[in-house]
Amino acid sequence: MTDGLTLLIAIFSAIATGFAAVATWRAPTAAAKLAESLRRDAERHNERQRQKLSVFATLMQERAQVYSDNGVRALNLIDVVFNECRDVREAWSELFLAFEMKPLIEHVVDERLRKLLGAIAKDIGLADDLRSDDLGRVYFPSVQAQEQFIKNTQRQQLFASLQGQGTAAASATGVDAAWPPRPN
C-alpha cells in the first residue's frame, strides 16, 4: 500500500511540475498582455480626460459669448466626450432647451450654462475648487461688447437685405418666394 501511495504522490508531483512548467512558460506572455492592456486603458482614460478638460476650458473661455464658433463646437462635443456622465448630459439637454425658447431668456441660459459648467467641473474633479459664482463671473470689456453689437447689427442688416432682395426678385419674376419650392 505504501508503494501505491508513493506512486500516487509521484504522479501528482509530476502533474504539479508540469503545471509549474507551463505557468513559467506562459507567465511572461500573460504579463506582457496584461501590461499592454493596462497601458492602453490608461492611454484611453488620459485622452478622454484631455478631451473633457478641453471642452471645459473652451466653455469657460467662451462663456461670455457661448454662441461663438468655439463655444458651439465645444457644446456639440459634450454628448460624445461625456457620454458616460449622465449629470453633464442632462445639464447640456436643459441648456439646449433654453436655447430653443422663444423668446430667448438670457438669465435662464446663463443659469443653465453655469449648471452645465458645474456638472463638468464635478466630473473632471474640479467641483471642490469652483463655486457657482466662479463659473458665472465673466470679464467682457465694453469694447468687446460694442464690437460684438456692431457685428450682430451688420449681420442682421445684411440678412434683412438679402431676404428683401429674394422677395423682390421673386415677385418681379412672378415666382413664389417660398423655399423650398413646391413640387409640381
C-alpha positions in Angstrom: 0.0 0.0 0.0 2.9 2.3 0.6 4.1 1.7 -2.9 0.7 2.8 -4.3 0.7 5.8 -2.1 4.3 6.7 -3.3 3.2 6.2 -6.9 0.2 8.4 -6.4 2.4 11.1 -4.8 4.9 10.8 -7.7 2.1 11.2 -10.3 0.7 14.3 -8.5 4.2 15.7 -8.2 4.8 15.2 -11.9 1.4 16.8 -12.7 2.2 19.8 -10.4 5.7 20.1 -12.0 4.1 20.1 -15.5 1.6 22.9 -14.4 4.5 24.8 -13.0 6.5 24.5 -16.2 3.5 25.6 -18.3 2.8 28.5 -16.0 6.5 29.5 -16.1 6.5 29.4 -19.8 3.2 31.3 -20.2 3.6 33.8 -17.4 5.8 36.3 -19.3 3.3 36.3 -22.2 0.4 36.8 -19.9 2.2 39.5 -18.0 3.1 41.3 -21.3 -0.6 41.1 -22.4 -1.8 42.4 -19.1 0.8 45.3 -19.1 -0.2 46.2 -22.7 -3.9 46.2 -21.8 -3.3 48.4 -18.7 -1.2 50.8 -20.8 -3.9 51.0 -23.5 -6.6 51.6 -20.9 -4.6 54.3 -19.2 -4.0 56.0 -22.6 -7.7 55.9 -23.4 -8.5 57.3 -20.0 -5.9 60.1 -20.3 -7.2 61.0 -23.8 -10.8 61.1 -22.5 -9.7 63.4 -19.6 -7.8 65.6 -22.0 -10.9 65.9 -24.2 -13.1 66.7 -21.1 -10.6 69.4 -20.0 -10.5 70.9 -23.5 -14.3 71.1 -23.6 -14.5 72.6 -20.1 -11.7 75.1 -20.8 -13.3 76.2 -24.1 -16.7 76.7 -22.5 -15.1 78.6 -19.6 -13.3 80.9 -22.1 -16.3 81.4 -24.3 -19.0 81.7 -21.5 -19.3 85.4 -22.3 -20.2 84.5 -25.8 -21.2 80.9 -25.8 -22.6 81.4 -29.3 -19.1 81.8 -30.7 -17.8 79.2 -33.1 -15.5 77.7 -30.4 -18.3 77.7 -27.9 -20.7 75.9 -30.3 -18.1 73.3 -31.2 -17.4 72.6 -27.5 -21.2 72.3 -26.8 -21.6 69.9 -29.7 -18.8 67.6 -28.4 -20.5 67.1 -25.0 -22.6 64.1 -25.9 -19.6 62.2 -27.2 -16.9 63.3 -24.7 -19.2 63.0 -21.6 -21.2 60.0 -22.9 -20.8 58.2 -19.6 -21.7 61.1 -17.4 -25.5 61.4 -17.1 -25.4 64.7 -15.0 -23.4 66.5 -17.6 -25.6 65.3 -20.5 -28.8 66.2 -18.6 -27.4 69.7 -17.9 -26.5 70.1 -21.6 -30.0 69.0 -22.5 -31.5 71.6 -20.2 -29.2 74.3 -21.7 -30.1 73.1 -25.2 -33.8 73.5 -24.4 -33.1 77.0 -23.1 -31.5 77.9 -26.4 -34.7 76.8 -28.2 -37.0 79.1 -26.1 -38.9 81.8 -28.0 -38.2 84.4 -26.9 -34.7 83.6 -25.7 -34.4 84.4 -22.0 -30.8 85.3 -21.3 -30.8 84.7 -17.5 -32.2 81.2 -18.0 -29.4 80.4 -20.5 -26.8 81.8 -18.1 -28.2 79.8 -15.2 -28.2 76.6 -17.2 -24.8 77.3 -18.6 -23.5 77.6 -15.0 -25.2 74.3 -14.1 -23.5 72.6 -17.1 -20.1 74.0 -16.2 -20.7 72.9 -12.6 -21.6 69.3 -13.7 -18.5 69.2 -15.9 -16.3 70.6 -13.1 -17.6 67.8 -10.8 -17.0 65.1 -13.4 -13.4 66.2 -14.0 -12.7 66.6 -10.3 -12.7 70.4 -10.0 -16.1 70.8 -8.2 -14.5 71.3 -4.8 -12.3 74.2 -6.1 -15.0 76.1 -8.1 -18.2 77.7 -6.8 -21.2 78.8 -8.9 -20.2 82.4 -8.7 -16.8 81.4 -10.0 -18.4 79.8 -13.0 -20.7 82.8 -13.6 -18.0 85.5 -13.3 -17.2 86.8 -16.7 -14.9 89.5 -17.9 -16.3 91.1 -21.0 -15.0 94.6 -21.6 -17.3 97.2 -23.1 -15.1 97.5 -26.2 -15.6 93.8 -27.0 -19.4 94.1 -26.2 -19.6 97.1 -28.6 -17.7 95.2 -31.3 -20.0 92.3 -30.9 -23.0 94.6 -31.1 -21.7 96.1 -34.3 -21.1 92.7 -35.9 -24.5 91.5 -34.9 -26.2 94.6 -36.2 -24.3 94.4 -39.5 -25.2 90.7 -39.8 -28.9 91.4 -39.1 -29.0 94.3 -41.7 -27.3 92.1 -44.3 -29.7 89.2 -43.6 -32.7 91.6 -43.9 -31.3 93.0 -47.1 -30.8 89.6 -48.6 -34.3 88.5 -47.6 -35.7 91.6 -49.1 -33.8 91.0 -52.4 -35.0 87.5 -52.5 -38.6 88.5 -52.1 -38.3 91.4 -54.5 -36.7 89.2 -57.2 -39.3 86.5 -56.7 -42.2 89.0 -57.1 -40.6 90.7 -60.1 -40.4 87.3 -61.9 -43.7 86.1 -60.6 -42.0 83.1 -58.8 -43.3 82.0 -55.4 -40.8 83.1 -52.8 -41.4 80.1 -50.5 -38.5 77.9 -50.0 -38.1 75.1 -50.7 -40.0 75.2 -54.0 -43.2 73.2 -54.1 -43.1 70.0 -56.2 -45.1 70.2 -59.4 
